[in-house]
Each structure stands twice: as C-alpha cells, then as structure tokens.
C-alpha cells in the first residue's frame, strides 16, 4: 500500500463546477491549478477529480467516449499533466475517477461492437440475442436492462445505469445462457487488460491512482463478488509490479470485500450497511435537534475495522456529488462538530468541495447532465463576492449551473476574514490531524461512549511510536451536538488522564469539556480534543 496514505486528507473536485479560467462558464484544469494552493492551505494533501475524460455527458462524465483523452471543455491532456506536476510540487497527490463498467453508446468501441461483422470489439460488450425474446427488461439483478434496435447485429446491449451506458463485458460469475461469457474466459479477461492499459497511460502522465466507479459491479451475476474480487486482485498485482505507489479507492460500500479485493480504501456510502446516513443526513447524530443514534454506526464501524485490520483504510466523506449536501441537514455550528468527528477518525477523510464553507444544496434545479436530484449538490464553488461568486467571468446564463445568489451565500473570501468561520475550523482540524500520528489513518480507535440516542460521543485515538509504550500517543475526542450538557463515565485508564490542565486541550469548539466528580462533562454544542498524559 502507498506509504503516503497514512496522513492523506482528500478534497473532492467536481471539475465543471470548481473554477473556470477561460470564461466559458465551465470549470477546467487551469482553474483547478489556480486553486491548488488554496486546497493545500486548507490542509488537504490529496485530490480526487470526478470524471474528466472525453464524454457524451449524458451522465456528467460517467459515460466515457475516450479513456485516453480528456474532455475538451476541461483542457488538454497536457493541461492535466501540468495539474499533476503542480500538485506534486505542492506535496499533493491526485486521483482520477475511472469508470470501468460501461462506456457511452457513442464510444467508438461500442460502435464497432454494434457491427454485424465480427471484429476486435464484438465481444467487448454484453449482448443478448433479440431472437430469444423481444423483452428488453432484465431478469438479472446486476443488469439494469437491455437496449435494442440500435445495432446492425441482431442483439440487444446490456446497460448499467442509464440507457446511454452500455456494459463492458467482464463475464458472468454464474452462466445460465449461451450468450453469456464465463468470468475467466478470454473475452472477459480482455476487459481487465483494458483497465490495466488505461491505468498505465494516466499513471505514466503523473496520476497517483484512481477512484473506481461501481467497482463491485463488473462481473455480472457474481455471488459474493468472487470473480469481481479476483479481477481487481489481478489489477492490483499488475500495479504492484509497475506502479507500487499507485492508489486504488473503490466505490464498493463494503470495506471487507473491497480491501480483500486489492483496493487500498473503500468509501462508506449513502447506501449499504455502514449507517453513514445516521451521521450527517437522515436524523443526523450531529444535529442538536435530531436526537440521533450513533451506536449503530459505532458497532458497524468496529466490525468493519476488525474485518479489514492491516488491509487498508475506510474512507468517511463529508459528502459527494451523489448526495444532498451536509448543509441541508446541519447548521454551520453543527457542521463544525461533524468535521471534528470526520477529521479525527481513522482512515482517510474526504472533503467534498464547498463543504468546508457550508455550501448549500440548491433545491428545485432542473436536472443537468443526468444529475436529477443530485444536481443541487453540483453548483459552482463560491470563492468571493464578485461576479458569479468568483467562479467564472462568463455571463450568468452561460454558467454550467447557477451560483447561489442569496445575500448570505457562504464564500471563501468572507470566511477567511472571520476567525470563527467553518473554514477556519476545518483548517485548524486538518492542522491538528497532521500534527498528531494518533489522529491519522493508522491510529487505533476505542469508542468510550457511543450509545443509542444518547450523548456525548467519546472515543480515544492511540498509536505507538519508536521508543516503545512510553512514547505511545493517546488522544480523546468528546463531542456533544445536543442542546444540553451531556455526561458519561470514563474507563479508569482515561478518567484521570485528561483535562487536568489547559495544555491537555488540543482543540475545542464551544465550551471546553472536563472531568468532575468522576464524570466527563461535555457542554452543549461542543467538541473538545484532549491530549492524554
């Protein structure tokens, strides 16, 4: 696993909405380059850029036409290579978003596969004979449907998500029809070789790795993802030979499976068993009014850590381009507490662009490039109070999406001037994380108080250092989002070790917690990070 991951803090960039350098209303690579120092000064040392390859943009870049060429609206391959180079100069790493499961239907590969004459691409996609049934609905849980009437060949193409996204062929784990290829067939294995070639191309230009879209979905009808996991282990073996520091992050939502499949990290997602939504969105624990449950998350997270010990990291994001923004369910003050949690947990945290200033979810927007309800989380970054919030010098009607036009819309420049802003809190927390190995990815965690519909949340982060047990770093984090003081007992090992002096307090939001009469007392709406003696 890449050695740079232990202290990595990631920043997710939706490129079309981040920074426009040429006044066409769409963000681009030169805009990102101009903002790299801002990201570094925020305390993030790694970036994930959402899909930026040539695309039909029916699904905002998740429908690729050419994996070896960037979309012209963002710039050129040379511009992206320059972004890699500048990021490296600033001590940062860059992940690209790889979509291996499907291509756009106007990808040249798919057009070749549509032809009735056999060619190199005939079997690179999943095709079902129309003669078997004209029904285009799919009886397979892993295939969304079939697309007919578009090919010379008398077949219908399987699609993953939208009808514009044709499934590439990685085979079937369970073969029940004569048109299905086995996962270990040469035709299916050719897809894996294609993934490796695409990765090699971009890694050779300076990319540091990939976040992989729908990573668990490649092999169809694959119980327990056996064959899909084997495919990714083969990809990891290839990278270990050629680019051992390259990082793979999966959109899988099951760290046990993903990390054993060769990924370095897996996300906790808004779907799946992780109870991620309990944190920031659905009856969120970090809301003063929600009276949320943290125990289900803590219990699940503990099991995930045990199942993946030593195999890689679990990523907790503030949000992403597929979910409603955190600010829609939490106030700015509550978000400070949420970020205290996010940036003091194990694994690698991910900050979605704009969450560090509390950008709002834009309700009621028309769908843009397949965004539907997700569109409101993809609006332009708000840099300052100038035209279009500093995102672009284009006319308003030419912007990719409308900028938040409210008089109190948050922006970077205004929060830079406010020492009590969310931006300053996030920056301070990133600095704290970087300064303390116990708070970084490899540090252990012990939940000291994480109860069902109860406050506070208290956990200890620990790590060993060279020199033995005497140099072991111990840090306790106590967070109380509720509107009244919360108390809890602490294990004997911690009760007398925190809060004795002001020097024990490494960071706090609101009033400082403390131990009195054998109890940890955490003021309402507060967070305190203690160094333990």
N, C-alpha and C positions, 0 to 999 in steps of 0.2 A: 504494500500500500504506500502511496506517495507520502513522504515524510512531511510535506508542507501542510497536510490537512489538520494536524492536531490543533493549530491555532488559527484555522481559517474561519473567517466571518464573511459570508456571501451576501452579495447585493444582486437582486434580480432586475434585469433591464428588459422592458418591452420596447424594442428599438424604435418602432414607428411613433412612439409617444414620449420619448425621453428628451431629446434635444435636436432641434432642426438647425443645421448650419447653412443651408442654401435657400431658405425662404420659400420652399415648395409646400410647406405645411405638414411634412412628414419627417420624423426623426431619422437620423442617419449616423454612420460610423464616425464622421468628423465631429458631429455633435457629441457623441459618446466620448471621443478622445478629449474634447474640450472640458468634459466634466469629470475626468478620471481623478484629478487632484481633489475635487470635492468628495468623491467616494472614498478615496484614501484618507482624507482628513476626517471623514465620518467615522473611520476606524475599520472599514471593510477592506480586506486584502484579497478578495476573490470576487469574480463576477460571473453570473450566468446570464447569457444573452438568449432571449427567445428566438425562434427560428428566423434565420436571415438569408436562407438560400432562395434562389430563383423559384417563384411560386405563382400559382394561379390566384392565390389569396381569396379562395372561397372560404378558407378557414384560417385566415391570418398567418399564413406561412406554414401551417401544418399539412399542407398539400404541396409537396415539392415537385417541381418540374426538372430541376437540375441540381444535383447534390454537390457539384464541383464548381458552381458559380453562384455568387451572392446576388440577391435581388438588386436590380439597378437603382431602385429608389433609395437604397442604403449606401450605395457607392460601388466600389470595385473590389475584387479580390485583393488588390494591392492596398486598398484602404483598410480592409480588415486585418491584413498582415501588419500594417502600421499600428493598428489598435493593439494587437498582441505585443508588438515591440515596445510601445509606450507604456503599456500596463506593466510589462516586465521591468522596465526602467524604474517604475514606481514601487516595485516589490509586490506586484499583484499578479494573480493568475486569472485566466479566462476560460470558461466552459462554453461550448456551443450547444445548442439544442438539436439533437439528432432524432429524426422521425423515421424509424426503420420499418414500420409495419405496413405502410401504404405509400403510394405516390398519388399525385394529381392524375386525373384521367387524361390530361393533355401532356403528360410527360412523354417524351419520345419513346421511352422503353415500353410504355403501355400501348402506344400507337402501333409499335411493331408487334406486340403480343396480340393485338386485335386482328392481325392479318391471317388469312386462311392458309397461306403457305407457311410451312414450318421455318423457323429462324431461331436465332440465339435467345430470343425473348419469349418464345411461345409458352414455355412452362415457368416463366418467372413470376407469373401471377396465378391466382386461384380461379379456375374456370370450371363451370358445371354445364354439361350439355343441355341445351334447351329442349332437345328431343325427349329427355326424361320427364320433364314437367315444365309447363309454361309459368308455373307459380314462382314469382321472384322473392317471396318471403323465405326466410331462412329457418330451417328446423334446428340449426346449430347455435348453441349458446354463444360461441366465440365469433360468430359472423353476424353482422348486422342485417345483411340482406344481399340480394344479387341484382346486378344491373344488366338488363338485356336490351337488345335492339340497337347496339352501338358498334358492333364488330362485324367484320367480314365472316369470321368463323362462327359456326352455329352454336355458340356458347354464351353463357351469362357470367359476368365477372363478379366475384365476391367483393363487398365493400366493408370497411371497418366502421366508420362513423357516418360521415355524410356520403351521399351518392356520388360525390366527386372524388372519393378517396378509395382507390382500388387496392385490394390486399395483395401485397407481395407474397410469394409462395415460400414458406418455411416448413411446409408439410403439415401432416396431421399426426398427432400422437396416437389416436385411435382411428384406423382406416376402416370405413364401412362401405365405401363406394369405389367403383373402378376409376373414377376421375380424380380421386384423392391420392396424393403422393405421401409416402411414409416420411417421417421426420428425418430419417437417416438416409434417404435416397439422394443420389447425386443432384437431382433437380432442386431439392430443398436445401441441400448443403451449399449450393451455388449462392443462395441468398446471404448466408453467413460470410462467404468470401467477399461478397459485395460490400457488406458492412465494414469489414476489415479494410478494404481498399479506400472507402470514403474516409474512415478514421485516419488512415495513414496519410492521406492527402492533406488534411487540415492540421494534423499534428506536425507534419513537415513544414507547414507555414507558420507554426508558432502557437497553435491552440494547445491548451493544457489538459483537455479532456472534454467529456460530453455528459450532459443530462439527457437521458434516453426516454423518449416519449412512449408511453404504453408498453413498457419493457416486458411485462409478463404476458403479452397477448400475441406473440409472434407465431408460435406453433399452435394450430387450431385443435380443438378437442383434445386437450393435453392435461389429463387429470394430474393434480398436484404439481403442474408445470414442470414435469420431469424432463421432457425434451427441450423445452424453452430454457430451463436452467443449464442443461448440458451445452446448448448453443452458446450461451453467454460465458460459460466457463472456457469454452474454446476461444472465444474472442479475447477474454482476459489473458489466456496463455499467450496468444499472439502479441498482445500489447506488452506483456511482461518481457518478451524477447526483444521487442523493438523500441518501446517507449514505456519503460517501467514506472516512470513518474506520472504517467497519464492517469487521470481520474475518471471513473465511471459512476454517475449518480443515476439511480433508477426512479422512474415513476412506477412504482410497484405497489406500495402501501402495505407491504408485509416484509419487514426487515429480515425476519428469519429466512424466508425463501430468497430474497434478493441478495443478501450478503453471502449466503451459501452458493449462490449462482455466480459469484465473482465480482459483484458490484462493491465499490468502496463505501457507498452510502445509499440509504433509501429514505424517501420522504414519508413523514406522517401526513396523510392526505385527508381531504374533507369527505372521503368515502373510505370504507374499510373499518377494521376493528379497533382503531387506536384511541377513540374518544377525543380526537383532536378538536372537533367542533365544540366540545364541552369547555374548552379553554377560552376562546375569544368570540364565538359566534352564536351558537344555539344555547340559550340560557347560560351565558358565559360566566365562568367562575370569577373572572376578573372585573365583573360589573358589580358596583355597590348595591344594586337593586335586584340582581338576578337570583341570589342565594343558590349559586351553582354547586355542582358536585365535582370535587377534584379526586375523590378516591378511586373512581372507576378508571380515570386516566392513569393515576399513580400505580394502581395494581397492574394494569396492562403494560405500562411502560417498564415496570420492574421485570416482568416476564420477558418482554422483548430484549431488554439488556442481557438477561441471563442466557437467552437463546442465541445471542449474537456475540457473546463475550470474545473479544480479541479478533473478531472477524471483520470489523468495520464500524461505521457510525450511523446513527439515526439523526435525520435532519428534521428540525421543527421550524417551519416558516411562519413569518408574521402573516402571510397571505400569499396569493399568487394571481396570475392572470385569469384563473378559472373560478374564483370565488369572490363573494362580496367583500369589500374592504373592511378591515378591522374597525375603522372609524364609524361604520354604520351601526355597530352594536356597543361600542365603548367610547367614553369621553376621552379627551386628551389626558386628563389626570389618570383615568383608569388605564389608558394605554401605557403610561409610564410604568405602572405596576406590571402590566403584561410584558413589557420589554425587559423589566428587571428579571422576570422569570425566564423569558426567551434567551437572554444573553448570559444567564448563569447556569444553564443546563448543559449536560454532556452533549457530545456530538457536535455537528456544525450548524449554527443558526443561519437562517436565510431571511433577509430583509427585502420585502417587495418594494420597488421604487415608490417613493412618496409616502410610505407608511411612517417613515421617520419624522415626517412633518404632520401626520394625521390627515393626509388627503382623503377626501370624501368619496363615497360611492355615488355615482351620478344616476339617480333614478329616472326612468322614463325615456332613456335614449333609444333611438331606433337601432336595430341590430346592424353592426358593421363587420363585414368580413366573417360572417358566421359566429359572431360573438353572442348574439341573443342576450340573455340576462347578464352575461359576463362583460358586456360592452361597457357598463358603468364603472368597471374597475380598471379600464384601459385608457382613461383620459390623459391628456398631456400633463407632464410634470410641471409643477408650479414653482418657478425659480425666484420670481420677484414681482413687483407691482407694475412693471412695464407692459407694453402691448403683448397680448396673449400670454401673460404671466411669464414672459421671458423665454417661452418655449420656441417661438418661431416669429419671424418678421413677415410671414405671409398674411394675406387678407383673411379675416375671420372665417369666411365661407370656404376657404381652401384648406383649413386645418383638418388633419386626419380625424379627430374628434373634437367636440367643443371643450374649451377650457372652463373650469369652474369660474363663473362670473360673479359670484357673491362678493359683497364688500369685505366680508371677513374670511375669504378663502385663504387657507394657510399657504405660506410660501417660504422658501429657504431664506431669502434675504431678511424678512421680518423676524423670523425665529433666530437668526444669527444675532440679532440685536437684543434679544430677550433671554437673559440668563436662566429664566425659569421655564423655557420652552421645552417641548417634547424633543426637538432636535438636539438641544444641549444635553438632555437626559440620556438619549440614545448614544451620543458621542462619549459621554462620561462612562456609560456602561461598557462600551466597546473598549475603552482605555483600561477599565478595571479588569475586564476579561483577559486582555493581552498581558497585563502585569502579573497575573496570578495563574500559575500552572494548574492549580486545583479547579479553576473555573473553565479550563479549556476542554477540548474534546475527550481526552483520555482520563480526565479526573473521575474518580468514583462518586457515586451519589447514594445517600441514605435518606429516605423520607422519614423525618422525625415526627411530623404531624401532618397527615393528609387524610381527612375524614369526610364522610358523606355529608354534604350540605352543612359544612362546618368550617370555621376559620380559627386560627390562621393556617396558612400553608408554610411549613418549615422543613427545610432539608439541609443536609450537610454535604459539602463537596470536599473531597480529600485526594491527595496524591502523594506519592513518595518521591523524594529527591535523592540525589547522590549523597551518601553520608549516613544512610540508614534511617531508622524510625525517628530518631531525634530531630531530623530535618523535615519530617512529614508536615505538609501544609494542610490546615483544616480551616474551612470557611463555612459559616452558617448563614443561610438566607431565610429571612422571615417576612412574609407578605400577608397583608390583611386588606383585601379590597372592600370589606364590608363597612357599613356606616357607624359601627360602634367598636369599642376596644374588644380585642379577642385575646384569650389566654389559653395556654396549654402547658402541661408539664414536659420537661425535657429529660432524656436519659441522663444518668449521673455523670457520664463522660463529658457531657456538654453543659450541664446546668451551672457549674461553677467556672466555666472556661470562657464565657462570652459576656460582653457588656460591662466589664469591671471598670474600664477607663475609656475616655474618648478615643484613644488611639486604637481601640478594638473596632471602631466603626469605620469600615472601608468605604461605605456608600450608603446614602439613605434618600428616600422620597418621603416627605412629610415628617411628622414627629418620629423620634428615634425609639425603637423598642428597647426593652431592658428586662432583666431578671429581678424579680422581687418576691420575697416570701416563697421561694422555690418554684415560681412560675415564670414563664416567658410571657410578658405582656406587650402586645403589638397594637399600637394606636390605630384608630380608624383610618382607612385610606392611606396606608403607609407601607413602606418596604425598608428593611434595614439589612445590610450585608455586614456580617461580623467576621473579623479575623479571630481565630481561637488560639489561646495560649497553650 
